[in-house]
Amino acid sequence: MFDRVLRNRPLAFIVLKGNPHNPLHYVRVKNVGVIDVIVFDIKGSPRFFEISKDHSVKGIAGAILDKPSFAILAPGHEQDFPFFRNPSGIIAEKEYSG
């Protein structure tokens, strides 16, 4: 059972887009399995960076306020989640210092 879960897990990696002097940073999640994958509440650790569902004000505010994001990826599809430095640093400092 454990092997089946690991074979169909999605891949996640960092990509840069836009101007090479000031690029936009994303975490790209790609579904390499044969069934749909639900991405629920994607987070970074330590929390010096936040990951949002999109560039909207609602998406960014939700990431800062620790609201879960949600996406469904069909087989072979991928989605980019913007990530940015935590503007307050409050959560990051608490988590990093223990």
N, C-alpha and C positions, 0 to 999 in steps of 0.2 A: 504494500500500500504506500509506504513512504517513497519508494522509487517512482511510482506513478505521479505523485504530487510534485516531485522535483523535476520530472521531465517536462511537465506542462506549465511550469511557472513562467511568468513574464520576465523579460529582460529590462533592466533600467540602467541608463547611462546618461552622462552630461553632454549636452550639445550647445554650441554657440551659434547665434544667428544675427544677421544684420551687419552693421558697420564694424569693420575689423578693429577700429580704434575705440569703440564703445559698444561691444556686443551685448546682446540680450542672452541671458543664461536660462537654460531649460533642463529639466530632467525628462528624458524621453523614455516612455514605457512602451514596450512592444510585446504584443501577445504572440508567442511562437507556438502556442498549442493549437489544438484542433477544436476546442470549445471556447465559448465566450468567457472572458475574465472580468470580474468586477474589481476595480481599483477603489478601495475605500480608505480614506484618511491617510494619504501619503505624507510622511514626515521625514525630516533629516535629524541626524544626531551627531554631535550636540546641536542644540537649537539656535546656533548663531545665524542660521539661514532658515527662512520660511518657504514653503512650497505651496503655491496656490493653484486652483483649477484653471484660471485664465487671467488675463490682464485687466479685467473689469474691477471697478472699485469694490463691488461686493465680493469678488473672489479674493482680492488682496486683503480686505478687511477681515474676511472669514479666516484666512490663514493666520493673520496676526492675533485674532481673538480665539484661535485654536478650535475653529469649527471644522468638522470633517468634510473633505471633498469627496466626490463620487463620480466615477466614470465607468462605462462598460465598453470593453474592447472586443470586437469580433476577431475571429482567428485571422492572423496575418496583419492586423491593423496596429497602429501606434498612435500615441497622443503625447504632445509636449506639454509639460506642466512648468510654468515659469517659477524660478526661485530667485530670492532676493535676500539681502542682509536684513536681519531682524532690526527694525528701526529703534525699538526701545531697549533691546538687549536684556530686559529684565528676566524673561524666561530662560534665555541662554545662560546668564550668569548663575541663576539658581541651579540649573541642571548641571552646568559644568563644574561648579564648586562642590557639588555633592549634596 
